[in-house]
């Protein structure tokens, strides 16, 4: 069964209501092109580096403007809307970087909290500490949908292949990586990581991204992408500005690839031996 899917590229600012309006316009565009499943980027609601301002604008799920708009759009357009993530009050002084999936009836199917926190020190002084603001998730998730089983991840999660392997072993034929990748890491690693996760799991991969210069000063890489289970890029956006990336997928291809190269079945448990450093002068035989 062929299904049209879409990844929406945004350049979210600091105002959640304005971002919700942009999201609605792009979702409607994707739906008009025939997409049944539409994914938005990480932090669709706002990219805001100032913690105090972020907290001041924070809402719980029931009152969040992005969550409410996604439910409305999914219902009115009879589509699946996947909010890649938005900031949600976690109730303990921290914030959840949380993704949501809504079905064509407007009801929430599931939610996913980003597991791996982006705590890094890059070149040129660029430094990030997500764990100082966000509470990490602790549960992977796979949703069984009419067009395939969908596995969840967010941005930095892409560097942890065991998460995707766990979801693939649970039956996921479609993997997702909504993101707000930095320009520096995106130029080096974005495409190769996405294609690797698709190839090694024999799965489609859909990655909606933030792109361009944001109001809070950061620059994100963009290049939203849809990849097939053989690692072929089916569709991709550029590095700046809004975009709607669309492709037709059939999870039967995932089954065919996994039959050709059954690495999900061929994996084996193994022991690890740390060989001690050789003494100077070599080994006596």
QUIFEN-V218987 format. One record per backbone hydrogen bond with DSSP energy under -0.5 kcal/mol. CO is the residue of the C=O (numbers start at 1). NH is the residue of the N-H. E is the energy in kcal/mol with one decimal. If there is no record, write none. Layout:
# QUIFEN-V218987
co:CO nh:NH e:E
co:CO nh:NH e:E
This chain:
# QUIFEN-V218987
co:1 nh:251 e:-0.5
co:3 nh:5 e:-0.5
co:3 nh:249 e:-3.1
co:4 nh:36 e:-2.8
co:4 nh:37 e:-1.3
co:5 nh:247 e:-2.1
co:6 nh:39 e:-2.5
co:7 nh:9 e:-0.5
co:7 nh:245 e:-2.8
co:9 nh:243 e:-1.6
co:10 nh:211 e:-2.4
co:13 nh:47 e:-2.0
co:14 nh:16 e:-0.7
co:15 nh:19 e:-2.2
co:16 nh:20 e:-2.2
co:17 nh:21 e:-1.7
co:18 nh:22 e:-2.0
co:19 nh:23 e:-2.8
co:20 nh:24 e:-2.4
co:21 nh:25 e:-2.1
co:22 nh:26 e:-2.3
co:23 nh:27 e:-2.9
co:24 nh:28 e:-2.5
co:25 nh:29 e:-1.6
co:26 nh:30 e:-2.5
co:27 nh:31 e:-2.7
co:28 nh:32 e:-2.2
co:29 nh:33 e:-1.0
co:30 nh:35 e:-2.0
co:31 nh:34 e:-1.7
co:36 nh:80 e:-3.5
co:37 nh:6 e:-2.1
co:38 nh:82 e:-3.3
co:39 nh:8 e:-3.0
co:41 nh:44 e:-0.8
co:41 nh:85 e:-1.2
co:46 nh:48 e:-0.7
co:49 nh:51 e:-0.7
co:50 nh:54 e:-2.3
co:51 nh:55 e:-2.7
co:52 nh:56 e:-2.0
co:53 nh:57 e:-1.4
co:55 nh:58 e:-1.0
co:59 nh:89 e:-2.0
co:60 nh:63 e:-0.8
co:60 nh:64 e:-0.9
co:61 nh:64 e:-0.8
co:64 nh:68 e:-2.3
co:65 nh:69 e:-2.0
co:66 nh:70 e:-2.4
co:67 nh:71 e:-2.1
co:68 nh:72 e:-2.0
co:69 nh:73 e:-2.7
co:70 nh:74 e:-2.6
co:71 nh:75 e:-1.8
co:72 nh:76 e:-2.6
co:73 nh:77 e:-2.4
co:74 nh:78 e:-0.9
co:74 nh:79 e:-1.5
co:79 nh:81 e:-0.6
co:80 nh:38 e:-2.5
co:80 nh:82 e:-0.6
co:81 nh:83 e:-0.7
co:81 nh:102 e:-2.7
co:82 nh:40 e:-2.5
co:82 nh:84 e:-0.9
co:83 nh:100 e:-1.9
co:85 nh:44 e:-2.8
co:86 nh:98 e:-2.0
co:88 nh:96 e:-3.0
co:94 nh:90 e:-1.9
co:95 nh:135 e:-3.0
co:96 nh:88 e:-2.1
co:96 nh:98 e:-1.2
co:97 nh:114 e:-2.6
co:98 nh:86 e:-1.9
co:99 nh:112 e:-2.2
co:100 nh:83 e:-2.0
co:101 nh:109 e:-3.4
co:101 nh:110 e:-1.2
co:102 nh:81 e:-1.5
co:103 nh:106 e:-2.6
co:107 nh:103 e:-2.5
co:110 nh:101 e:-2.4
co:112 nh:99 e:-3.7
co:114 nh:137 e:-2.9
co:115 nh:117 e:-0.5
co:117 nh:119 e:-1.7
co:118 nh:120 e:-0.7
co:118 nh:130 e:-1.3
co:120 nh:128 e:-2.5
co:122 nh:125 e:-0.7
co:123 nh:126 e:-1.5
co:126 nh:122 e:-3.5
co:128 nh:120 e:-1.5
co:129 nh:132 e:-1.4
co:130 nh:133 e:-1.8
co:130 nh:134 e:-3.4
co:133 nh:95 e:-1.6
co:134 nh:136 e:-0.6
co:141 nh:152 e:-1.9
co:143 nh:145 e:-0.9
co:143 nh:150 e:-3.0
co:145 nh:148 e:-1.4
co:148 nh:145 e:-2.1
co:149 nh:173 e:-1.8
co:149 nh:174 e:-2.0
co:150 nh:143 e:-2.8
co:151 nh:176 e:-1.0
co:153 nh:178 e:-0.7
co:154 nh:157 e:-2.4
co:155 nh:158 e:-2.8
co:156 nh:159 e:-1.9
co:157 nh:160 e:-2.2
co:159 nh:161 e:-0.5
co:160 nh:163 e:-1.8
co:160 nh:164 e:-0.7
co:161 nh:165 e:-2.4
co:162 nh:166 e:-2.2
co:163 nh:167 e:-1.8
co:164 nh:168 e:-2.7
co:165 nh:169 e:-2.8
co:166 nh:170 e:-1.0
co:167 nh:172 e:-2.4
co:168 nh:171 e:-1.8
co:173 nh:204 e:-2.6
co:174 nh:151 e:-3.2
co:175 nh:206 e:-2.5
co:178 nh:155 e:-2.3
co:179 nh:210 e:-1.4
co:181 nh:221 e:-2.4
co:182 nh:186 e:-2.5
co:183 nh:187 e:-2.4
co:184 nh:188 e:-0.9
co:185 nh:189 e:-2.9
co:185 nh:190 e:-0.6
co:186 nh:190 e:-1.2
co:189 nh:193 e:-2.5
co:190 nh:194 e:-2.2
co:191 nh:195 e:-2.7
co:192 nh:196 e:-2.0
co:193 nh:197 e:-2.5
co:194 nh:198 e:-2.0
co:195 nh:199 e:-2.7
co:196 nh:200 e:-2.9
co:197 nh:201 e:-0.8
co:198 nh:202 e:-0.9
co:198 nh:203 e:-1.9
co:199 nh:202 e:-0.9
co:204 nh:175 e:-3.3
co:205 nh:227 e:-2.8
co:206 nh:177 e:-2.4
co:207 nh:225 e:-2.3
co:208 nh:179 e:-2.7
co:209 nh:10 e:-1.3
co:210 nh:222 e:-1.8
co:211 nh:241 e:-0.6
co:212 nh:214 e:-0.5
co:212 nh:220 e:-2.3
co:214 nh:217 e:-1.9
co:218 nh:214 e:-2.8
co:219 nh:183 e:-1.4
co:220 nh:212 e:-2.2
co:224 nh:237 e:-2.3
co:225 nh:207 e:-2.8
co:226 nh:234 e:-2.4
co:226 nh:235 e:-1.3
co:227 nh:205 e:-2.4
co:228 nh:231 e:-2.2
co:232 nh:228 e:-2.8
co:232 nh:234 e:-0.8
co:235 nh:226 e:-2.3
co:238 nh:223 e:-2.9
co:243 nh:9 e:-3.0
co:244 nh:246 e:-0.5
co:245 nh:7 e:-2.5
co:247 nh:5 e:-2.9
co:249 nh:3 e:-3.1
co:250 nh:253 e:-2.5
co:251 nh:255 e:-1.6
co:252 nh:256 e:-2.0
co:253 nh:257 e:-2.6
co:254 nh:258 e:-2.4
co:255 nh:259 e:-1.4
co:256 nh:260 e:-1.8
co:257 nh:261 e:-2.8
co:261 nh:263 e:-2.0
co:262 nh:265 e:-0.9
co:262 nh:266 e:-2.0
co:263 nh:267 e:-0.8
co:272 nh:274 e:-0.5
co:273 nh:275 e:-0.8
co:279 nh:282 e:-1.6
co:283 nh:285 e:-0.5
